[in-house]
Amino acid sequence: MSFTWRRPTPQRARALAPHGANTDLRGRHLATFACRRWSDLPLLATWSLVLAYALFFGMLTVRRHEAFLTSAFDLGNYDQALWNTAHGHPFALTNIAGVTTRLAHHVEPILLLIAPLYWLWSDPRLLLWLQSMVVALGALPLFWFSRRRVGAWPSVVLAAVYLLSPALEGANLFDFHAVTLAPTFLLLALNWLDEQRDGPFLAAALLALGTKEEIGLIVALMGLYALLIQRRRFGWLPLLVGAGWSTLAIGVILPHFNPTGQPEHIGRYGALGKGLGDVLVTLVRRPWTPVALLVEPDRFRYLAGLLLPLAGLPLLAPEVLLLAAPSLAINLLSDYAPMHTLVGYHYPAPIIPFAIAAAAVGVSRLARGLEGARPLVPSLGTRRGGIPERREQPGSFLEGAPAHDAPSPALRATLPSPSLNDVDEASARSFNLPTFNLLTLFVLLASLVAQVRSGATPLAAGFTWPAVTEHHRVGEAVIAAIPPNAAVSAGWRLNPHVSERRRVYQFPDVREADLVLLDVTMLDLFMHPNDLHAQVETLLAQGWGVAAGTDGWLLLQRGTVANGQPPDGLPPEFYSFARLKAPPRPEFAMQADFSDTVRLLGYDFAQTVDGPRLTIYWTALRPPAEASGSEPRLRLWPLFLDPRDGHVLEDTSLRPLIETLWYPLERWQPGEIVRTTTIPWQFGSDYTVAVAVRADGESTSWLQPRILSSDVVPELVHEGKAIKLLDVRANRPVPARRLVRPP
């Protein structure tokens, strides 16, 4: 015997009533209960997706912060501005050189609503949790909007597609930005505009306006939509308010607070002009200039990345997709590459909600076109004589019910009154539900492909959970010792960990700083390792003292040179980041001497998103000065060679080994083990990895290598000056491992 689940209908529910019961009473109540319970399941499923997303990305973003993967731009900037706002200094900001207020960069009045939360929990992690929760909630208005077009369960799928969007996840992971909250507010506004609920629409639109100065232009287009498509005079209000707000913010507020007298980011539109006035003149008088920018290949890739994960269906609802036109134009016309990079930045955030909503409308139109049930009409509701039009609204319990299952008049009296979200039985029979299911599943498949390629969940290729190491714990202890009222200058990645204070700066800007916080092992986006080393030497020469120095962490204090401070100012424990406490276990074991100075013990090789990373383990045989004199400076020299002719593709002349930059061979003690790691860099997919040791004096010479033992077949390259470690082909290591070990 087999059982087939049949969706509850009023007649089936009445059949469940006990024999002899009053079906006019109990049957009606049971029918109502069964139908409502069934219709609640899609909403509950959507809520489950919302909670899962908020929990996962809340934990992931906080973990990234604990692993020092957030930065001054922009978690540190927002955290300081909000902390100052909560302490009576609205929008005050010292974290960017040359400005004193957040209003010099962006107009985001929503920060005034967020700042009181700092009275409850003053911590940058608050912003990361808040952002993840608000972004997740955007799935709900998308579900409501889609349900009126494609049905309840297909709308759950579209909500999942929204939350799986790599562009949305990338914006969520990129620190905190007020504009990343905009998708949820814009989806709420779109849904309520669709329902013609003007009060809630205005509330959501005002929240969206507060996230960034450009959003007013999107709200203005939504007003234009109400005027032209819905034919409602109400559209004049959002049209005028939105356009007026963006004009005020971009044309008055930003120039007033910015020292240049121009909006901060107008320099990113150099192809259109030097200032805001020039840009506007170019757009009006020479429209072919922006058109030429829009047809460049990287702009096409941006649009393809936006549409392909949605199977191109947003193109079937251009009137919805074009609501994002202001943000699309702002991103695509910019000279600044991150603005037309779809994944990894916050810039596409205002575009995503309209792309997904347009996909929902596209599914509906394509399905109805395939069924031949209805013409492809404008997507949002219109009015007939001031009364909302009754449209086909799949997703209620009547959806797909056969004619003979229609509820009786007596039962109808017990059911909720029909609203804009309900459908009548004629509408329910006007299309075939499986068509909607298949189309939405096709969109889900496309989005899953995009998720695997460039998403941020465990479904994505290469996903890793951020590691919090002992080195990070050491840094937390150093940071905990900083007085709360001290003015601090901190490195790019360290900045958001000390940003809750009246004065904080980004190193090398030290202005009125009392303390400087650095981690020399951490790459700084705005500072070359050589420059960082030179800046520290300059500060030490100017009388700054070392308040703390351990495992690569430095806390420098102005004007306090400690008694007994070493000549270079750095205590011995500072160098522990380069020295190993235990013997290494390299992936490739090898013993090779370079003259009688230093011995190679083995190496690890890894491919990262930024390029290859080579880690080599060394030990000093005896003090280098004794072995080769005091004049030449010895340099460990990893090489990446062209396999065709052997010329050098990459070495450490531009991207030095950080360990030997701070702890050169001349200081190594015999027997200690030192680990060096190259800075990842992209230079091709086929190359040979080798290593040598240079002696730089009046002329460059090379220490003679001698291989003692090796897991791989040994070979000298680069005219016999370097040891070949392995070949890489198509970005995959191809080590020439021994099949048998020699006796």
N, C-alpha and C positions, 0 to 999 in steps of 0.2 A: 504494500500500500504506500502511495506517495502523497505528500501534502504540498499544496501550492499556496504560497502566501498571496492573499487577495487584499488589495487596498480597502480600508473601511469605507463604506458608503452608508448613508442613512438606512437603506433597506437591510443591508447586511448587519448593521449594528442592532436594528430592531429584532432581527432573527435571534440574537444572542440573549434576548430577555427571557426570564424563566417562564415556563409553560403556564399559561393562565394569568400571567401578570397583565396589568393594565398597560397595553402598549401605547395608548394615547398619552401616558404620563411617563412610566419607567422607560419605555422604548425610546421616547423622544429624548430623555435625559441621557440614556446610554449612547444613543446615536450622536448626540452633541459631544459627549465626552470622548468617544472614540475618534470622531473626526478632528476634534481639536488636538488630541494627543498626537495624531498622525501629522497634522499640519505644523505642530511645534518641533518635530524632529529636525527638519532642515535648519531652523534657527538655532537649535541646541548644537547641531553639528558646527555651524558657523562660529558660535561662541567658543566651542572647543578649539577650533583653529586659532581664534583670537588669543585665547589663554595660552595655548602652546607656543605661539609665536612670541608673545610678550615675555613669557618665562624664559624661553631659549635665548632670545636676543638680549634680554635684560642681563642674563648671566654671562653671555658671550661678550657683550660690550664692557661689562664690569671687569671680566677676566682680562680683557685686552688692556684696560686701564691699570690693573694690578701688575701686568707684565710690561708696563711702561711702553705701550704701543699707541697711546693717545698723545696729543701734542698741544703746543700753545695755540696753533691754528687748527681747530678753534675752541677746543674744550677749555683751555686755559683762559682765553679771552672772554668767553661767556661766563665762566665761573667767577672771574674777578669782577666783571660788570654786574653780575647778579648779587654777589656778596656785597659789593659797595652799595648797590641799590637797596638791599635789605638793611644796610646799616646807615641809611640816610643820605647816600651820595648817588642819586639816580644816574645810571649808565656810566659812571666814572670808570676810566680805563687808563692804565699806564703801561699796559703790556705790549703796546705797539708804539714804536718810536715815533715821536712827532705829534701824537694825538693825546687828548685827555678825556675823550668820551667815545662810547660805542657808536654814537650818532654820527661820528665822522666817517664811519664805514657803512653802516646799514641802519635803516629805520625799522625798529622791531618793538613796537609798544607792548606786544604780548609778554615781554620780559617783566613788565610791571605786574602781571598776573602771576608769573612764576616766582618772583622774588620772595613773596611771603612764605613760600614753602621752605625757604632757608631758615626761617625762625624755628621750624620743626626739626630739620636735619640739614645742616650746613656742610655739604660734601659734594664734590663733582659727580659722584656716583648717582646722586639724586637725579641729575640731568639725564644720565644714561638710562636709568630705569624709566623715567618719565617719557623720554623719547620713544623707547621701545613699546611702552604701553599705548601711547597715543597713535603711533604708526599702526599697531595691531588693530586698534578699534576702527580703522578705516575700512576693514572688511565688512563691517555691519551695514553702513549705508550703501556700500556696493551691492551687498546681498539684497537689500530692500529695493534698490534701483533695478537690479537684474531680474528679480522675482516677477516683476510686472511684465517682463518681456519673454523670458525663457523658462519660467517655472522655478519651483523652489529648489529641487535637488540640483539642476544645472547651475543655479545661482551659488550653491555651496561650492561647486567646482570652480566657478569664476572667482569666488572669494579666495580659494586656495591658490589660484593662478596669481592673483594680486599679491598675496603674501610670499609667493615663490619668486616674484620678480627680482632678478639680480640687481637691477638698477635701484629698486626700493631698498633692498637689503644692503647694497653698497652705501647708500645715503645714510642708512641707520647705523652702520658700522663706523662711518667717518666722523668720529668724535660726536659733538652735539652742534646742531644748527637749528635755529628757530624755523627756518623754511622747511626742514624735514617734517615738522608738524603739519604743514599746510595740506598734504594730500588728504588727511582725515577731515579737516574742516571743509575742503573743497568738495569732497564726496558728500558730506552732509548737506552742503549748500545745493549741490546738483540734485540730490535726492528730493530735497524739500522744494526746489524749484519745479521739479517734475510733478510733485504732488500739489503744487500751487499753494503751499503753506508759507505765506509771505513772512510772517513773524519769525519762525524758526530759520527760514532761509537767510534773513537779514542777520540774525545772531551768528550763524555759522560763517556768513560772508565777512562779518566784522572780525571774527577771530582769525580768519584767513588773512585779512588785510594786515593784521598785526604781526605777521610772520616775516614779511619782507616788503620792501617798497614796490616791487614790480607786481605784486599780487593784485593790486588795485586794477590793473589793466585786464586781468582775467575776470575779476568781478564785473568790470564794465562790459566785457563781452557776454557774460551771463545775462546782464540786463538787456543787452542788444538782442540776445536770443529770446528773452521774454517778449520784447517788442515785436520782432519780426516773425518768429515761429509760433509763439503762443498768442500773439496779437493782444497783449495786455499792456495797458498804459503804466502799470506798476513797474515795468522794465526801465522807465526813465530814472527811477530812484537809484538802483544799483549802478546804472550806466553813469550817472553824474557823480555819485559818491565815489565809485571806484576810480574813474578817470581823474577826478579832482584830487583824491588822496595821492595817487601815484605822481601826479604833476607837482603837488606840494612837496612830497617826500624827495623826489629826484631833483626837482628844479629849485627848491628853496632850502629844505632842511639839511640835506647832505652838503651842498656848497657852503652853507653858513657855518657848519661845524668842522669842515675839512680845511686844513691850512692852505691847500692849493686853490680854494674857491671853486672847485669842480667836484662832481661826484667821484668818490675814491677810485672806482674801477673804470672810469671812462677811458683811461689809457689802454684798456684791452681792446679798443675798437679803432686802432691806429689806421686801418685801411679805410675807415669812413671819415676820419678827421681827427683833429687834435683836442677838441673840446666838445662839450655837449651841443653847443650851437652848430659847430661844423658837422657833427654827426647827423643832426636833424636836417641841415641843409642838403647833405649828401643823399639822405633817404628820399627827399622830395625832388631835388633837381637832377640827381644822377641815379635813378633807381636800378640801372643796370649794374652798378657797382656791388650792391648787396646780392643781386642775383648771381653775379659771377662767383661770389664767395659760397653761395649755397650749393653750387654744382661741383665743388671740389670733392675729391674722393673721400676724405675723412668725414665730411658732412653726410655723404651718402651712407657710409658705414654706420654713422650715428643713427640715422633714420631706419636703416635696416635692422639694427640692433633693437630699436624700439618696437618695430612692427612684426618682425619674424617670430619672436616668442609668443605673439598673439595670433599667429597664422595669417597675418595681413588683414584680419577682419575689421580693425578700426577704420580701414579705408571705405567700408560700406556705410559708415556713419560720419561723414566729414563734418557735419554741423556740430557734432559733439567733440570730435578730435580737435577742431579748430578753436575751441575754447582755450586750448593751451598755446595758441599761436604766439602770445607775447613772450612766454618763457622759451618757446622754441626759437624765436627770432633772436632773443638775447643770447642764447647759447650758441646758435649756429653762426652768428655774425661776428663772434668774438675771435680775436687773435690768440687768446689764451687757451692752449690745447686742452687743459682739464675741463673747460666748459663744454666742449663737444666730445668729451669722453663719457660714455653712458654709464659705466660701472665703476664705482670707487669714490665718487664724489656726490655732493649734495645738490648739484646744479639741476639734475633732471627731476627732482622731487615734485615740482608743481605740474609736470607733464604727465607723470605716470597715472594719476587718477582718471584723467580724461581718455588716455589710451585704453585703459581697461574698461571704462564705461562705454566707450565707442565699440569695443570688441563685443560687449554684451548686446548692444543694439545691432551690431553686425551679425551676430549669431541669429538673433530674432528675424532680421530681414532675410538672411540667406535661407533659413529654415522655412519661412513663409513663402519665399519665392520658389523653393524646391517643392513645397506642398501645393503651391498654386492656390492657397487659401485666401490670402489677402494681398493687396498691393503694398509695395514698400513705401510707407508714409513716414512723415517726420516723426522722430522718436519721442519727443516730450509732449506732454498733454496740451491740448488747445481747449478753448472755451467756445461753447455755442450758446449765445445769449446769456453769457455770464455763468453758466453751469458747467462744471468739469465734464468733459466727454467721457462716456463709458467705453473703455477700450478693452481689447482682449488682454486679460491679465492671467496668464498661467501661474499656477503655484498654489491656488487654494485647494480645499479638499474636493471641490467639484471638478477639478482639472481632469480631463480625459474620461469622465464618467459617461457611460452609455445613456441613451435617452430614457430607457426604461428604469434607470436607477435614480432619476430625478426625485428630490425629496418632495413630500406632499406639502400642501399649504399648511397643514397643522404643524409639521415639523419645521417648516421655514419660520414659523412664528417664534420658535424657541432658539433659533440661531442668531448670531450677531447680525446687526444691521449691515447691509452691504456698504462698502466704502470704495475709495479709489483703488484699493488693493484687491477687491473681490472681482469675480467673474460670474457671468451667467452661463447657463448650460449651453447656449448657442455658441458663446465664445469658446467654451471648453471643447466643443466638438469641431472647432474650426481649424485645428492643426493637430499634427501627430506628435505626441511627446517624444518618441524615440529619435526623431530627427534632431530635436534640441539636445537630447542626451549625447548623441553621436558627435554633433558639432562641438559641444563644450568639452567632451573628452578629447577631441582632436586638438583643441586649444590647450588643454592640460598637457597633452603629449608634447606639443611644441614648447610649452613653458618648462617642462621637465628637461628637455634637451638643453635649453638655455641655462637651467639651474645646474646641470652637470658640468657645463662648460665654464660658467663664470659666477655661480652662486656662492652663498656663504653658509650653507647648511651642510650637515654630514652627507647629503646627496651629491655634493659638488666634488669633482675630481680634485684631489690635493688638499681637501679640507683638513685642517689640524686645529686642535684645541690649544689656545695660547698657553705656553709653559711659563710658570712662575718659578724661577730658579733661586738657589741660595744667594746668588749675586743680587737679585732683586730684593731679597729679604735684608741683605746688608744695607742696600740703599734706603729701604724703609726706616731702618734704625737711624741712619744718618739724618734723614729728613725729620724724623720725630724729635731730634735734638734742636731743631731750629726754633728760636723764640717766635711766638705768633705775631709779635709787633715788629719784627725785623723786616727791613726792606731787602728783598732778595732778587738777584739776577740768576736765572737758571737756564740750562740748556733746553733745546726745543722739546724733547720728549719728557724732560723732568718738570717743565713749567707748570702743567696742570696739577701737579702734586704739591705745589707751594703757592697757588694762585689766590688763595683766600686771605688776602691782606691788602692794606691800602695801597702799597707800592710794590709792584713786582715787574721785573723786566726780563726780556729775552737776551741771553748772552749772545754776543759780546757787549751789549748795551749794559753798562754798570751804573750809569748816572749817579743816583744817590744811594746805591745799594750798600748795605752793611755786610752782606754775605754773598758769595758766589757759589752756586751748587752745580757740579759737573759730574758726568760719568764719561771718562775718556774712552770706554769700550763701546759706547753707543754712537752710531753714526748720526750726524746732525744734517738735516736737509739743507741748511743754509750756511754750513761751515765745513770747510775741508779739514781733515785730521791734522794736516800740517799747520793750518792757521790756528786751530785750537791749541796745539802744542806751543806755538809762538805766543799766543795770547796769555797762556798760563805763565810762561817764562817772563813775559812783560809785567804781569801783575806781581809776581814774586819779586822782581827787581824793583818794583815801585813800593815795596814794603808791606804787601799783603802777606798774612801769615796763614799757615795750614791749621784750621780748627779741627779738621778730621780728614784722614786720608787712608783708605783701606780698599783693597780689591778693585782698584780703578776709580773709586768714588773720591771726589775732592770737595771739601767745604772750606773755602777760603774766606778769611775775615780781614776786613780793611784795617790796616795799621797795627796789627798785633803779630809781630814776629816772635815765635816762641823761643825760649832759651834752649840752646842745644839743637836748633833746627838744622838738618843736613844742608850742605852747600847748595843743593838744587831745590831745597825746600820740601822735598817729598819723603815721608817716612818709609822704612823698608816694607811695611805691610801694605803699602799702596800697590806694590808690584805683584801681589799675590794673584791678580787676574791673569798674569802670564805664566806663573809657575804652577806646576802640578805637584800635589802632595803625594800622589801614588803613581806607580808605574802605569804608563798608558796601555790601552788595548786597541791599537789601530786596526782599521779595516784591512790595510795592506801593511804587513810587517816588512821592514827592510833595515839593514844596518849598512851605513856608508859613511866613510870619513872624508872630510874635506881638509886636506893637509893633516896637521896634528892638532887642529883647533876645535872643530865641532863635529858631532856625529849625528846623522839622521837616524831616527828610530822607527819611522813608519809614517803613514799618512792616511787620511780619510778624504773621500771625494763625494760631493753632493751637488745635484742640480737644484737650484732654487728659481723662483719666478724672476729674480733679478739677474741670474746668471750662475756660472759655476762657483762653488766655494771649496777651496782646498785648505785642509788643516794638516799641518806637518808638526811632528814631535821631534825635539832636538835635545841634545845634552852637550854641555861644554866639556872638552877633554882636559883643558888647562887654561889658565887665564890667557885670553887672546893677545894681550899686550906683550906677554912673554914669548908667545909663539911667533908673532908676525910684526913686532915693533909697535910703537905708539902712534906713528903718523897715519898709516892707512886706516880708514874706518871700514870695518867689515859689515857687509850687508847680505842678508839672506835674500835670494833672488828667484822666486817662482817665475816660471816662464810658460806662456801659452803660445805654441808655435804652429805655423801653417804646415799641415802634413805634406803639401806638395813641394814646397821649396825650402821649408825650415825658417822662413823669416818670422820675426816676433810679431804676434798679434796683440799681445797684452803682457805687461810685466808690472812691477810694483813702483815704477817711477812716478806715475800719476796717482795711483791708489796704493799707498804704502801699507806695510804690515803694521797695524796699530801697536802690537806688542813690542816690536823692536824700535818703533818710534819713541816710545817712552822708556823701554828697558833694552838698550842696545847691547850687542854682544860683549862690548868692553866691560860690562858690569856683571856678566854671568859668572857664577861660581862653579868650579868643577863638580860634576856629578848632579847638579840640579837639572830638572827636566823642564823645558820651556815649550809651550804650545803656541804656534802662530797660525793665523787664519787670514786668507786673502779676502778682500772686499769684492763681493759678487759684481759682475759686470757682463753685459752682453757684447759679444764680438764674433758670433758665428756659431754654427752647429757642429763643425768638424775641426778638430785641432788636436795637438799633442801636448800633454802636460809634462813639464820637466822642472828641475830645480838646480840652482847653482849657488855659489857663494862668491860675492864680489869683494874686492879690496879697493876702496876708492881713496886715492891719495893724489899725488901730482899727476898720476895717470891711473887708468883702471886696469887692474889685473884680476885674475880669477884663481881661486884656490883649486888645486887638482883633486878631483873626486876619485875615491877608491871604494868599490862596492865589496862589502864583506859577505852579506847574505841578503836574500830577497825572496819574497813570495812570488814575484813576477820575474819574467826573463829580463835580466839586466841589459842595459844598453846605454852607451854614451851618445849624446847628441849635441848640437850647437857647437860644432868643431871640437868635440871632446871636453867641453867646459861644463856640461850639465848632464844630470842623470835623468833619463826618460822614466816617468812614473806610469803613465798609461796613455792610451789613445781614446779619443771621444769621437763617435760617429753618430750623426743625427741626434746630438745631445744625449747620447747614451755612452757610458764608459765601456771601453773594450780593453780591459787589462790583459796582458799576455801572461796569464798564470802558468806556472810550471805544471806539467803533467806528472812528473816525478821529481823528487828532490835529489840533487847530486850527493854522492857519498861524502 
